[in-house]
Amino acid sequence: DAGVTQSPTHLIKTRGQQVTLRCSPKSGHDTVSWYQQALGQGPQFIFQYYEEEERQRGNFPDRFSGHQFPNYSSELNVNALLLGDSALYLCASSIRDRGAGSTDTQYFGPGTRLTVL
Amino acid sequence: GQSLEQPSEVTAVEGAIVQINCTYQTSGFYGLSWYQQHDGGAPTFLSYNALDGLEETGRFSSFLSRSDSYGYLLLQELQMKDSASYFCAVRDTGFQKLVFGTGTRLLVSP
């Protein structure tokens, strides 16, 4: 059973460029969340996708956008990169909570390390 | 606002027991989770508490007191491989969004 996969593993960009990160959720999962983790910090929620729509968004500017495809995979796009965007970007998948009893388990991928120069 | 507080670092020796505390202040509360993250790795789910009390999973146990907005992770029979960062995270809405603490770095020595 494949877990959450992300690509690429590492990426180096320069300021002003655009980047696309990709995520494939764990088999059977329909919800994808993206998080940004700066060095020495906890992950910060960017947004969540379910049924190909953005369902909730954290405190991130519009430069951060995403997409979910019919096969539940997802992309994170960041435009006009800033030095401060350098971080580990984590994708987490889960099964949509359809009521009481959800264990709330989110499974994280290995992340994409983005460096902006 | 939303905040989760954890100690920044905890040290212990192999075979010992260690407790990592987490206090939270969030707009909503649907449960407290704990994740382990080794350097360069992905966060790995350890446990989840939605109701007050103790949840036990092998060497790890997690406790929640909703009235005190407090929880802890208890690690028993520490092993060197337990050296990692540990994060508490609160689900504060119905959309499974997790709000993470700043993490506790656990160093286990021989």
Boltz contact constraints between the chains, C-beta under 6 A:
constraints:
  - contact:
      token1: [A, 42]
      token2: [B, 87]
      max_distance: 6.0
  - contact:
      token1: [A, 42]
      token2: [B, 100]
      max_distance: 6.0
  - contact:
      token1: [A, 42]
      token2: [B, 101]
      max_distance: 6.0
  - contact:
      token1: [A, 42]
      token2: [B, 102]
      max_distance: 6.0
  - contact:
      token1: [A, 42]
      token2: [B, 103]
      max_distance: 6.0
  - contact:
      token1: [A, 43]
      token2: [B, 100]
      max_distance: 6.0
  - contact:
      token1: [A, 45]
      token2: [B, 97]
      max_distance: 6.0
  - contact:
      token1: [A, 48]
      token2: [B, 95]
      max_distance: 6.0
  - contact:
      token1: [A, 55]
      token2: [B, 95]
      max_distance: 6.0
  - contact:
      token1: [A, 56]
      token2: [B, 95]
      max_distance: 6.0
  - contact:
      token1: [A, 56]
      token2: [B, 97]
      max_distance: 6.0
  - contact:
      token1: [A, 94]
      token2: [B, 96]
      max_distance: 6.0
  - contact:
      token1: [A, 97]
      token2: [B, 96]
      max_distance: 6.0
  - contact:
      token1: [A, 103]
      token2: [B, 48]
      max_distance: 6.0
  - contact:
      token1: [A, 104]
      token2: [B, 31]
      max_distance: 6.0
  - contact:
      token1: [A, 104]
      token2: [B, 48]
      max_distance: 6.0
  - contact:
      token1: [A, 104]
      token2: [B, 91]
      max_distance: 6.0
  - contact:
      token1: [A, 105]
      token2: [B, 45]
      max_distance: 6.0
  - contact:
      token1: [A, 108]
      token2: [B, 42]
      max_distance: 6.0
  - contact:
      token1: [A, 108]
      token2: [B, 43]
      max_distance: 6.0
  - contact:
      token1: [A, 109]
      token2: [B, 42]
      max_distance: 6.0
  - contact:
      token1: [A, 110]
      token2: [B, 42]
      max_distance: 6.0
  - contact:
      token1: [A, 111]
      token2: [B, 42]
      max_distance: 6.0
